[in-house]
Amino acid sequence: MNNQNDECDLLNGSPDPTWDYYLLWCQLQRIKAQIDMASIVIGQVECMNAATDSELKRLLFKPYEGLDSILDQLRSDGDEIA
């Protein structure tokens, strides 16, 4: 297995690695975990502030890039995305 698979196997509910969408599923699980972390951060702050905004930007930039990359890959595969 490649390194991506090894990381993904640490996640609960990991599907069969031979599944066609396995690597995509792993990528989405990592992205979801990053977004969940941002949700936790805002859940701990009562009022909006610049420090929290900066932290959210930092936490959400990576999943944003990941989703953008996934969408680009799907578009290049010739799939229509609504």
N, CA, C and O atoms as CSV, one atom per row, in Angstrom:
chain,resi,resn,atom,element,x,y,z
A,1,MET,N,N,0.843,-1.193,0.000
A,1,MET,CA,C,0.000,0.000,0.000
A,1,MET,C,C,0.878,1.242,0.000
A,1,MET,O,O,1.978,1.251,0.551
A,2,ASN,N,N,0.361,2.288,-0.633
A,2,ASN,CA,C,1.128,3.527,-0.626
A,2,ASN,C,C,0.884,4.298,0.661
A,2,ASN,O,O,0.026,3.927,1.461
A,3,ASN,N,N,1.638,5.368,0.857
A,3,ASN,CA,C,1.568,6.152,2.087
A,3,ASN,C,C,0.172,6.725,2.314
A,3,ASN,O,O,-0.295,6.775,3.452
A,4,GLN,N,N,-0.503,7.158,1.241
A,4,GLN,CA,C,-1.861,7.687,1.387
A,4,GLN,C,C,-2.778,6.628,1.990
A,4,GLN,O,O,-3.594,6.931,2.860
A,5,ASN,N,N,-2.646,5.398,1.533
A,5,ASN,CA,C,-3.476,4.325,2.071
A,5,ASN,C,C,-3.170,4.082,3.533
A,5,ASN,O,O,-4.090,3.882,4.327
A,6,ASP,N,N,-1.893,4.095,3.911
A,6,ASP,CA,C,-1.510,3.867,5.300
A,6,ASP,C,C,-2.132,4.906,6.218
A,6,ASP,O,O,-2.638,4.565,7.287
A,7,GLU,N,N,-2.100,6.174,5.811
A,7,GLU,CA,C,-2.698,7.241,6.607
A,7,GLU,C,C,-4.205,7.025,6.717
A,7,GLU,O,O,-4.794,7.216,7.781
A,8,CYS,N,N,-4.811,6.633,5.623
A,8,CYS,CA,C,-6.252,6.491,5.585
A,8,CYS,C,C,-6.718,5.322,6.444
A,8,CYS,O,O,-7.801,5.381,7.026
A,9,ASP,N,N,-5.928,4.271,6.532
A,9,ASP,CA,C,-6.312,3.113,7.323
A,9,ASP,C,C,-6.467,3.453,8.791
A,9,ASP,O,O,-7.098,2.703,9.537
A,10,LEU,N,N,-5.898,4.578,9.221
A,10,LEU,CA,C,-6.034,5.000,10.605
A,10,LEU,C,C,-7.429,5.540,10.890
A,10,LEU,O,O,-7.833,5.652,12.047
A,11,LEU,N,N,-8.160,5.872,9.838
A,11,LEU,CA,C,-9.499,6.429,10.008
A,11,LEU,C,C,-10.499,5.315,10.293
A,11,LEU,O,O,-10.358,4.203,9.784
A,12,ASN,N,N,-11.491,5.608,11.094
A,12,ASN,CA,C,-12.538,4.631,11.386
A,12,ASN,C,C,-13.402,4.408,10.156
A,12,ASN,O,O,-13.649,5.334,9.384
A,13,GLY,N,N,-13.860,3.175,9.978
A,13,GLY,CA,C,-14.778,2.874,8.890
A,13,GLY,C,C,-14.125,2.843,7.527
A,13,GLY,O,O,-14.802,3.046,6.520
A,14,SER,N,N,-12.848,2.597,7.467
A,14,SER,CA,C,-12.139,2.573,6.199
A,14,SER,C,C,-12.682,1.455,5.304
A,14,SER,O,O,-12.751,0.300,5.725
A,15,PRO,N,N,-13.068,1.798,4.069
A,15,PRO,CA,C,-13.605,0.786,3.154
A,15,PRO,C,C,-12.500,-0.077,2.551
A,15,PRO,O,O,-11.316,0.137,2.807
A,16,ASP,N,N,-12.899,-1.030,1.768
A,16,ASP,CA,C,-12.000,-1.949,1.078
A,16,ASP,C,C,-11.055,-1.161,0.158
A,16,ASP,O,O,-11.520,-0.390,-0.682
A,17,PRO,N,N,-9.739,-1.346,0.306
A,17,PRO,CA,C,-8.767,-0.604,-0.512
A,17,PRO,C,C,-8.872,-0.886,-2.015
A,17,PRO,O,O,-8.318,-0.132,-2.814
A,18,THR,N,N,-9.564,-1.943,-2.412
A,18,THR,CA,C,-9.701,-2.227,-3.840
A,18,THR,C,C,-10.866,-1.472,-4.475
A,18,THR,O,O,-11.045,-1.510,-5.692
A,19,TRP,N,N,-11.651,-0.793,-3.656
A,19,TRP,CA,C,-12.778,0.005,-4.140
A,19,TRP,C,C,-12.248,1.110,-5.050
A,19,TRP,O,O,-11.239,1.741,-4.735
A,20,ASP,N,N,-12.910,1.342,-6.158
A,20,ASP,CA,C,-12.462,2.342,-7.141
A,20,ASP,C,C,-12.302,3.737,-6.542
A,20,ASP,O,O,-11.398,4.477,-6.930
A,21,TYR,N,N,-13.160,4.095,-5.614
A,21,TYR,CA,C,-13.127,5.429,-5.037
A,21,TYR,C,C,-12.363,5.490,-3.716
A,21,TYR,O,O,-12.482,6.471,-2.984
A,22,TYR,N,N,-11.587,4.464,-3.404
A,22,TYR,CA,C,-10.903,4.394,-2.107
A,22,TYR,C,C,-10.006,5.606,-1.853
A,22,TYR,O,O,-10.107,6.232,-0.799
A,23,LEU,N,N,-9.136,5.944,-2.797
A,23,LEU,CA,C,-8.222,7.077,-2.579
A,23,LEU,C,C,-8.981,8.393,-2.482
A,23,LEU,O,O,-8.632,9.254,-1.674
A,24,LEU,N,N,-10.014,8.554,-3.299
A,24,LEU,CA,C,-10.840,9.753,-3.205
A,24,LEU,C,C,-11.527,9.803,-1.847
A,24,LEU,O,O,-11.588,10.864,-1.225
A,25,TRP,N,N,-12.041,8.678,-1.380
A,25,TRP,CA,C,-12.678,8.607,-0.066
A,25,TRP,C,C,-11.691,9.039,1.017
A,25,TRP,O,O,-12.047,9.786,1.928
A,26,CYS,N,N,-10.455,8.567,0.913
A,26,CYS,CA,C,-9.421,8.936,1.890
A,26,CYS,C,C,-9.154,10.433,1.870
A,26,CYS,O,O,-9.055,11.068,2.920
A,27,GLN,N,N,-9.038,10.991,0.679
A,27,GLN,CA,C,-8.809,12.434,0.566
A,27,GLN,C,C,-9.958,13.207,1.211
A,27,GLN,O,O,-9.730,14.165,1.950
A,28,LEU,N,N,-11.181,12.791,0.931
A,28,LEU,CA,C,-12.347,13.484,1.482
A,28,LEU,C,C,-12.425,13.341,2.993
A,28,LEU,O,O,-12.863,14.266,3.678
A,29,GLN,N,N,-12.010,12.200,3.523
A,29,GLN,CA,C,-12.005,12.017,4.976
A,29,GLN,C,C,-10.999,12.959,5.641
A,29,GLN,O,O,-11.278,13.525,6.698
A,30,ARG,N,N,-9.827,13.124,5.015
A,30,ARG,CA,C,-8.835,14.058,5.559
A,30,ARG,C,C,-9.356,15.492,5.501
A,30,ARG,O,O,-9.178,16.262,6.445
A,31,ILE,N,N,-9.995,15.844,4.397
A,31,ILE,CA,C,-10.554,17.185,4.249
A,31,ILE,C,C,-11.642,17.413,5.294
A,31,ILE,O,O,-11.696,18.470,5.923
A,32,LYS,N,N,-12.495,16.431,5.473
A,32,LYS,CA,C,-13.573,16.540,6.464
A,32,LYS,C,C,-12.996,16.748,7.861
A,32,LYS,O,O,-13.519,17.555,8.630
A,33,ALA,N,N,-11.928,16.032,8.197
A,33,ALA,CA,C,-11.300,16.179,9.517
A,33,ALA,C,C,-10.752,17.591,9.703
A,33,ALA,O,O,-10.830,18.151,10.797
A,34,GLN,N,N,-10.199,18.165,8.637
A,34,GLN,CA,C,-9.675,19.526,8.719
A,34,GLN,C,C,-10.808,20.537,8.909
A,34,GLN,O,O,-10.670,21.485,9.682
A,35,ILE,N,N,-11.912,20.340,8.215
A,35,ILE,CA,C,-13.061,21.228,8.373
A,35,ILE,C,C,-13.665,21.065,9.760
A,35,ILE,O,O,-14.077,22.045,10.380
A,36,ASP,N,N,-13.717,19.830,10.247
A,36,ASP,CA,C,-14.211,19.589,11.607
A,36,ASP,C,C,-13.363,20.331,12.638
A,36,ASP,O,O,-13.898,20.845,13.621
A,37,MET,N,N,-12.060,20.394,12.429
A,37,MET,CA,C,-11.179,21.115,13.340
A,37,MET,C,C,-11.540,22.605,13.355
A,37,MET,O,O,-11.553,23.226,14.417
A,38,ALA,N,N,-11.827,23.168,12.202
A,38,ALA,CA,C,-12.235,24.580,12.141
A,38,ALA,C,C,-13.554,24.781,12.888
A,38,ALA,O,O,-13.737,25.797,13.558
A,39,SER,N,N,-14.459,23.833,12.779
A,39,SER,CA,C,-15.735,23.916,13.502
A,39,SER,C,C,-15.514,23.895,15.008
A,39,SER,O,O,-16.189,24.605,15.753
A,40,ILE,N,N,-14.576,23.087,15.444
A,40,ILE,CA,C,-14.254,23.029,16.873
A,40,ILE,C,C,-13.713,24.370,17.352
A,40,ILE,O,O,-14.081,24.851,18.424
A,41,VAL,N,N,-12.840,24.966,16.551
A,41,VAL,CA,C,-12.249,26.257,16.923
A,41,VAL,C,C,-13.336,27.314,17.097
A,41,VAL,O,O,-13.345,28.027,18.101
A,42,ILE,N,N,-14.245,27.424,16.141
A,42,ILE,CA,C,-15.262,28.465,16.273
A,42,ILE,C,C,-16.269,28.138,17.374
A,42,ILE,O,O,-16.899,29.037,17.931
A,43,GLY,N,N,-16.419,26.866,17.683
A,43,GLY,CA,C,-17.311,26.479,18.762
A,43,GLY,C,C,-16.801,26.882,20.134
A,43,GLY,O,O,-17.567,26.927,21.097
A,44,GLN,N,N,-15.512,27.174,20.228
A,44,GLN,CA,C,-14.902,27.541,21.501
A,44,GLN,C,C,-14.781,29.050,21.693
A,44,GLN,O,O,-14.338,29.509,22.746
A,45,VAL,N,N,-15.173,29.824,20.676
A,45,VAL,CA,C,-15.021,31.277,20.725
A,45,VAL,C,C,-16.394,31.924,20.763
A,45,VAL,O,O,-17.262,31.621,19.944
A,46,GLU,N,N,-16.580,32.813,21.717
A,46,GLU,CA,C,-17.892,33.448,21.877
A,46,GLU,C,C,-18.096,34.598,20.891
A,46,GLU,O,O,-19.173,34.732,20.311
A,47,CYS,N,N,-17.080,35.418,20.701
A,47,CYS,CA,C,-17.189,36.588,19.823
A,47,CYS,C,C,-16.155,36.507,18.710
A,47,CYS,O,O,-15.045,36.011,18.905
A,48,MET,N,N,-16.538,37.001,17.546
A,48,MET,CA,C,-15.601,37.036,16.422
A,48,MET,C,C,-14.416,37.926,16.770
A,48,MET,O,O,-14.563,38.948,17.439
A,49,ASN,N,N,-13.229,37.515,16.298
A,49,ASN,CA,C,-12.043,38.340,16.502
A,49,ASN,C,C,-11.013,38.022,15.427
A,49,ASN,O,O,-11.092,36.992,14.758
A,50,ALA,N,N,-10.055,38.912,15.272
A,50,ALA,CA,C,-9.054,38.781,14.205
A,50,ALA,C,C,-8.205,37.523,14.366
A,50,ALA,O,O,-7.856,36.884,13.373
A,51,ALA,N,N,-7.872,37.163,15.590
A,51,ALA,CA,C,-7.035,35.977,15.814
A,51,ALA,C,C,-7.764,34.702,15.376
A,51,ALA,O,O,-7.177,33.825,14.742
A,52,THR,N,N,-9.034,34.616,15.719
A,52,THR,CA,C,-9.819,33.444,15.318
A,52,THR,C,C,-10.001,33.414,13.804
A,52,THR,O,O,-9.896,32.355,13.185
A,53,ASP,N,N,-10.273,34.577,13.206
A,53,ASP,CA,C,-10.405,34.649,11.755
A,53,ASP,C,C,-9.128,34.160,11.069
A,53,ASP,O,O,-9.191,33.419,10.088
A,54,SER,N,N,-7.991,34.569,11.580
A,54,SER,CA,C,-6.701,34.144,11.027
A,54,SER,C,C,-6.516,32.634,11.162
A,54,SER,O,O,-6.062,31.970,10.230
A,55,GLU,N,N,-6.869,32.103,12.321
A,55,GLU,CA,C,-6.765,30.665,12.551
A,55,GLU,C,C,-7.697,29.896,11.618
A,55,GLU,O,O,-7.318,28.853,11.085
A,56,LEU,N,N,-8.906,30.398,11.419
A,56,LEU,CA,C,-9.850,29.740,10.506
A,56,LEU,C,C,-9.324,29.736,9.073
A,56,LEU,O,O,-9.419,28.728,8.374
A,57,LYS,N,N,-8.776,30.855,8.645
A,57,LYS,CA,C,-8.193,30.911,7.296
A,57,LYS,C,C,-7.097,29.860,7.156
A,57,LYS,O,O,-7.016,29.165,6.144
A,58,ARG,N,N,-6.252,29.750,8.187
A,58,ARG,CA,C,-5.168,28.777,8.158
A,58,ARG,C,C,-5.724,27.352,8.100
A,58,ARG,O,O,-5.244,26.527,7.324
A,59,LEU,N,N,-6.727,27.070,8.917
A,59,LEU,CA,C,-7.300,25.725,8.982
A,59,LEU,C,C,-8.090,25.355,7.733
A,59,LEU,O,O,-8.115,24.189,7.340
A,60,LEU,N,N,-8.727,26.324,7.113
A,60,LEU,CA,C,-9.597,26.028,5.977
A,60,LEU,C,C,-8.905,26.104,4.624
A,60,LEU,O,O,-9.450,25.627,3.629
A,61,PHE,N,N,-7.723,26.692,4.568
A,61,PHE,CA,C,-7.046,26.823,3.281
A,61,PHE,C,C,-6.666,25.469,2.695
A,61,PHE,O,O,-6.857,25.233,1.501
A,62,LYS,N,N,-6.136,24.586,3.518
A,62,LYS,CA,C,-5.720,23.265,3.032
A,62,LYS,C,C,-6.900,22.444,2.505
A,62,LYS,O,O,-6.800,21.879,1.416
A,63,PRO,N,N,-8.027,22.358,3.250
A,63,PRO,CA,C,-9.152,21.613,2.687
A,63,PRO,C,C,-9.725,22.268,1.429
A,63,PRO,O,O,-10.193,21.579,0.523
A,64,TYR,N,N,-9.685,23.594,1.379
A,64,TYR,CA,C,-10.133,24.295,0.174
A,64,TYR,C,C,-9.286,23.868,-1.029
A,64,TYR,O,O,-9.819,23.542,-2.091
A,65,GLU,N,N,-7.975,23.874,-0.850
A,65,GLU,CA,C,-7.083,23.448,-1.929
A,65,GLU,C,C,-7.334,21.990,-2.302
A,65,GLU,O,O,-7.320,21.628,-3.478
A,66,GLY,N,N,-7.566,21.154,-1.279
A,66,GLY,CA,C,-7.819,19.740,-1.535
A,66,GLY,C,C,-9.076,19.516,-2.347
A,66,GLY,O,O,-9.077,18.726,-3.291
A,67,LEU,N,N,-10.152,20.208,-1.987
A,67,LEU,CA,C,-11.401,20.076,-2.737
A,67,LEU,C,C,-11.239,20.612,-4.154
A,67,LEU,O,O,-11.745,20.017,-5.105
A,68,ASP,N,N,-10.548,21.717,-4.296
A,68,ASP,CA,C,-10.310,22.294,-5.614
A,68,ASP,C,C,-9.531,21.312,-6.488
A,68,ASP,O,O,-9.831,21.161,-7.672
A,69,SER,N,N,-8.542,20.653,-5.910
A,69,SER,CA,C,-7.750,19.671,-6.639
A,69,SER,C,C,-8.603,18.466,-7.064
A,69,SER,O,O,-8.491,17.980,-8.190
A,70,ILE,N,N,-9.447,18.001,-6.155
A,70,ILE,CA,C,-10.329,16.876,-6.480
A,70,ILE,C,C,-11.262,17.252,-7.626
A,70,ILE,O,O,-11.449,16.474,-8.562
A,71,LEU,N,N,-11.843,18.436,-7.550
A,71,LEU,CA,C,-12.742,18.877,-8.624
A,71,LEU,C,C,-12.006,18.992,-9.949
A,71,LEU,O,O,-12.546,18.612,-10.988
A,72,ASP,N,N,-10.789,19.506,-9.932
A,72,ASP,CA,C,-9.992,19.587,-11.161
A,72,ASP,C,C,-9.738,18.199,-11.740
A,72,ASP,O,O,-9.833,18.001,-12.952
A,73,GLN,N,N,-9.416,17.240,-10.876
A,73,GLN,CA,C,-9.173,15.874,-11.337
A,73,GLN,C,C,-10.430,15.281,-11.961
A,73,GLN,O,O,-10.361,14.626,-13.001
A,74,LEU,N,N,-11.561,15.505,-11.337
A,74,LEU,CA,C,-12.810,14.971,-11.883
A,74,LEU,C,C,-13.158,15.629,-13.217
A,74,LEU,O,O,-13.639,14.964,-14.135
A,75,ARG,N,N,-12.916,16.927,-13.319
A,75,ARG,CA,C,-13.176,17.626,-14.581
A,75,ARG,C,C,-12.263,17.090,-15.685
A,75,ARG,O,O,-12.698,16.904,-16.822
A,76,SER,N,N,-11.003,16.846,-15.347
A,76,SER,CA,C,-10.058,16.362,-16.360
A,76,SER,C,C,-10.374,14.933,-16.789
A,76,SER,O,O,-9.971,14.496,-17.867
A,77,ASP,N,N,-11.096,14.212,-15.940
A,77,ASP,CA,C,-11.517,12.858,-16.303
A,77,ASP,C,C,-12.711,12.882,-17.247
A,77,ASP,O,O,-13.173,11.832,-17.692
A,78,GLY,N,N,-13.217,14.089,-17.556
A,78,GLY,CA,C,-14.326,14.231,-18.468
A,78,GLY,C,C,-15.686,14.109,-17.824
A,78,GLY,O,O,-16.698,14.070,-18.524
A,79,ASP,N,N,-15.735,14.047,-16.499
A,79,ASP,CA,C,-17.006,13.948,-15.804
A,79,ASP,C,C,-17.656,15.320,-15.727
A,79,ASP,O,O,-16.979,16.332,-15.549
A,80,GLU,N,N,-18.957,15.341,-15.862
A,80,GLU,CA,C,-19.727,16.558,-15.680
A,80,GLU,C,C,-19.981,16.762,-14.207
A,80,GLU,O,O,-20.403,15.836,-13.513
A,81,ILE,N,N,-19.730,17.964,-13.720
A,81,ILE,CA,C,-19.999,18.285,-12.324
A,81,ILE,C,C,-21.018,19.415,-12.299
A,81,ILE,O,O,-20.813,20.472,-12.897
A,82,ALA,N,N,-22.110,19.176,-11.603
A,82,ALA,CA,C,-23.166,20.197,-11.542
A,82,ALA,C,C,-22.752,21.329,-10.641
A,82,ALA,O,O,-23.509,22.284,-10.463
